[in-house]
Amino acid sequence: MSGLEPALMGAAMATQAGGTLLGAYGEASAANEQADALNVQRYYDLLNAQNKAKALNYAATTAMASAQRQAMDRVTDKKLALSKAQAAAAASGGGATDTTVANVMGEIEKQGEFNKAMALFGGETEMNRLNYEAQSALIEGMNVANARGYQADQVKRQGRRKAAGTLLSGAGEVAKSYTRYSNAAWRQND
């Protein structure tokens, strides 16, 4: 065996070991980059959930404001109906204190208050529904972000395992090459 063969064999094993290290580094690096991308997406998942919740909260506030406006309209309608009832009673020659007129005006008052209450109830119901939906959007966004975080951790773990496997496989190949070289050298010395 010439003096050049051990040097070439050493260089070949070093190159093989270097390639193994580089491959393991590449696998781990790719996994880290993928995990980083998932972690960036987590930020946007939360941001989107917050924006959706804000929009729903705004819609809830708008729904309640609309209901309050409708309630005010129902009060105006009631006052107009009471005014017309008084005018009709006065035009017919009856007094505002007559039992029939008082009963009609009482019914108008009750119906007006009921209409006002129904408008407010509808607004509150819609506002509560939208606020609940906003809260659900935030929870959903947090769950998605947490799931992506778990996924990012899994990707990193898999990358490390794959890199470790590559290192062990490469070390095994270097050991095989060394064993073959040693056996060949030993046989030549016999």
C-alpha positions in Angstrom: 0.0 0.0 0.0 1.5 3.3 -1.0 1.7 6.3 1.3 -0.8 8.1 -0.8 -3.7 5.7 -0.2 -4.1 6.4 3.5 -4.1 10.2 2.8 -6.7 9.7 0.0 -8.8 7.4 2.2 -8.6 10.0 5.0 -9.6 12.8 2.6 -12.5 10.7 1.3 -13.8 9.9 4.8 -13.4 13.6 5.8 -15.3 14.6 2.7 -18.0 12.0 3.5 -18.2 13.3 7.1 -18.4 16.9 5.8 -21.2 16.0 3.4 -23.0 14.3 6.2 -22.6 17.3 8.5 -23.7 19.7 5.7 -26.8 17.5 5.0 -27.8 17.4 8.6 -27.4 21.1 8.9 -29.5 21.6 5.8 -32.3 19.4 7.2 -32.3 21.2 10.6 -32.1 24.6 8.9 -35.0 23.8 6.5 -37.1 22.7 9.5 -36.3 25.8 11.4 -37.2 28.0 8.4 -40.5 26.2 8.1 -41.2 26.6 11.8 -40.4 30.3 11.6 -42.9 30.7 8.7 -45.5 28.9 10.9 -44.7 31.2 13.8 -45.1 34.3 11.6 -48.5 33.0 10.4 -49.5 32.8 14.1 -49.1 36.5 14.4 -51.4 37.1 11.4 -53.9 34.5 12.7 -54.2 36.5 15.9 -54.3 39.8 14.0 -57.1 38.6 11.7 -59.1 37.3 14.7 -58.7 40.7 16.5 -59.8 42.6 13.3 -62.8 40.3 12.9 -63.7 40.8 16.6 -63.5 44.5 16.3 -65.7 44.5 13.2 -68.3 42.4 15.0 -68.1 44.6 18.1 -68.7 47.7 15.9 -71.6 45.9 14.3 -73.0 45.1 17.7 -72.7 48.8 18.7 -74.4 49.8 15.5 -77.2 47.3 16.0 -77.9 48.7 19.5 -77.8 52.3 18.2 -80.2 51.4 15.4 -82.5 49.7 18.0 -82.4 52.8 20.2 -83.3 55.0 17.1 -86.2 52.6 16.4 -87.3 52.9 20.1 -87.3 56.7 19.8 -89.4 56.4 16.6 -91.9 54.1 18.5 -92.2 56.8 21.2 -92.8 59.4 18.5 -95.4 57.2 16.9 -97.1 56.7 20.3 -97.2 60.5 20.9 -98.6 61.1 17.5 -101.3 58.4 18.0 -102.2 59.9 21.4 -102.4 63.3 19.9 -104.7 62.1 17.1 -106.9 60.3 19.7 -107.2 63.4 21.7 -108.0 65.5 18.6 -110.6 62.9 17.5 -112.2 62.9 20.9 -112.3 66.7 21.0 -113.8 66.8 17.5 -116.5 64.3 18.4 -117.6 66.4 21.3 -116.4 64.0 23.9 -114.0 64.9 26.6 -110.5 63.6 27.1 -111.6 62.2 30.5 -114.5 60.1 29.1 -114.0 56.4 30.0 -113.9 55.2 26.3 -111.4 57.9 25.4 -109.2 57.1 28.5 -109.3 53.4 27.6 -108.3 54.0 24.0 -105.5 56.3 25.1 -104.4 53.8 27.7 -104.2 51.1 25.0 -102.2 53.4 22.7 -99.8 54.1 25.6 -99.4 50.4 26.4 -98.9 49.5 22.7 -96.4 52.3 22.3 -94.4 51.2 25.3 -94.5 47.6 24.1 -93.3 48.6 20.6 -90.4 50.6 22.2 -89.5 47.7 24.4 -89.5 45.2 21.5 -87.3 47.5 19.4 -84.8 47.7 22.3 -85.0 44.0 23.0 -84.3 43.2 19.3 -81.3 45.5 19.4 -79.9 44.0 22.6 -80.4 40.5 21.3 -78.5 41.3 18.1 -75.8 43.2 20.0 -75.4 40.2 22.3 -75.2 37.8 19.4 -72.6 39.9 17.6 -70.5 40.3 20.8 -70.6 36.6 21.4 -69.5 36.0 17.8 -66.7 38.5 18.3 -65.5 36.6 21.4 -65.7 33.4 19.5 -63.6 34.9 16.7 -60.9 35.8 19.2 -61.0 32.3 20.8 -60.9 30.7 17.4 -57.9 32.9 16.4 -56.0 31.9 19.5 -56.7 28.3 18.9 -55.5 28.5 15.4 -52.4 30.3 16.5 -51.7 27.8 19.3 -52.2 24.9 16.8 -49.6 26.6 14.4 -47.2 27.0 17.4 -47.6 23.3 18.1 -47.1 22.5 14.4 -43.9 24.7 14.4 -42.6 22.8 17.4 -43.3 19.5 15.7 -41.5 20.6 12.5 -38.4 21.6 14.5 -38.4 18.3 16.4 -38.8 16.3 13.2 -36.0 18.4 11.6 -33.7 17.6 14.6 -34.5 13.9 14.4 -33.9 13.8 10.7 -30.6 15.7 11.1 -29.6 13.3 13.9 -30.5 10.3 11.7 -28.4 11.8 8.8 -25.5 12.2 11.2 -25.8 8.7 12.5 -26.2 7.3 9.0 -23.2 9.3 7.8 -21.1 8.1 10.8 -22.0 4.5 10.0 -20.9 5.0 6.4 -17.6 6.6 7.5 -17.1 3.6 9.9 -17.9 1.1 7.0 -15.4 2.9 4.8 -12.8 2.9 7.5 -13.4 -0.8 8.2 -13.1 -1.7 4.5 -9.9 0.3 4.2 -8.5 -1.2 7.4 -9.3 -4.7 6.3 -7.8 -4.2 2.9 -4.7 -2.7 4.4 -4.4 -5.6 6.9 -4.8 -8.2 4.1 -2.0 -6.5 2.1 0.3 -6.5 5.1 -0.2 -10.3 5.6 
